[in-house]
Amino acid sequence: MKKGIHPENYRLVAFKDMSNEDVFITKSTVETKETIEVDGVEYPVFKMEISRTSHPFYTGKSKLIDTAGRIDKFKNKYAKFKK
């Protein structure tokens, strides 16, 4: 393994799934300015839109999330090509 190419600033970080409010803690080098308290300990927090606790592949549940009307925007954009 090459020396000096891996980051050395690993620390415990809370990752928060914003779709279901699930929080899990793991080591990471991600930069963040916000913090969250979990079990009486304060951690830097990184907010995510989707994680293993909300992704349909892992949960087995199909869920349609249309952020900012993306589906409608796509349909309108390509409606002119429809035969």
N, C-alpha and C positions, 0 to 999 in steps of 0.2 A: 504494500500500500504506500502511495506517495505521501511524503511528509509535507505539512504546511498548506495543504489544499482544503482541509476540512475546517469548518468554523469551530471556534472554541467557546463561544458565548451561549451555550445551551443553558436554559433555565426552565423552570416549571411555568407553563402558560395554560390558562383556562380557555378552551374553545367553546363558544356558545352558538348553538344552532338557533337562529332567529325564528324559524318556522314553528318550532315546538318548545323553545326555551330550555332544551337539554344542554347541560354543561358537562364537559369532561376535561380532565387535566392531564397533560403530557409534556414532555420536554420538547422545546422548540427554540429556534433562533428568530422567530417572527418579531418584527418591530411593532409595538403598539403603545398608545399613550393612555388608554383607558384601563381601569382596574375593576375587579369584582371580588367580593368576599365569598369564599366557599368554606364551610365548616370552620369559621372563625379565622381563616387565613386569607390574606389579600394577595391576589394573583393578577398579573397583566392579563387582559382579556382580548381575544380575537373573535370577532363576530362573523359567522358564516350564514349563507342563505340555506344551505342544505348539508347534511352530514349523514353518517351511517344510520342514525336513528330516525331520519325522515326520508331518505332516498327510497323510492319504490323498489329498487332491486334488492335492497337489504330487508325492507319491511314486508314485502310481498303485497303491498297495497298500491293500487294505481291511483294517482292523484294528479290532477291537472292544475298546474300553477301558471296562470297567465299574467305575467308582470308587464304592466304598461301597455296592455292590448297588443302584444306581439303577434298573436294568432290573427286577429282582425287586420292588423297592419300588413301581414304577409298575404292574406287573402285578397285584400284590396289592391296590393301592388301587382299581384300576378293574375288578377281576374281578367285582364285584357288578353291574356294568352289562352284562356279557357275556350274550348271549342263548343 
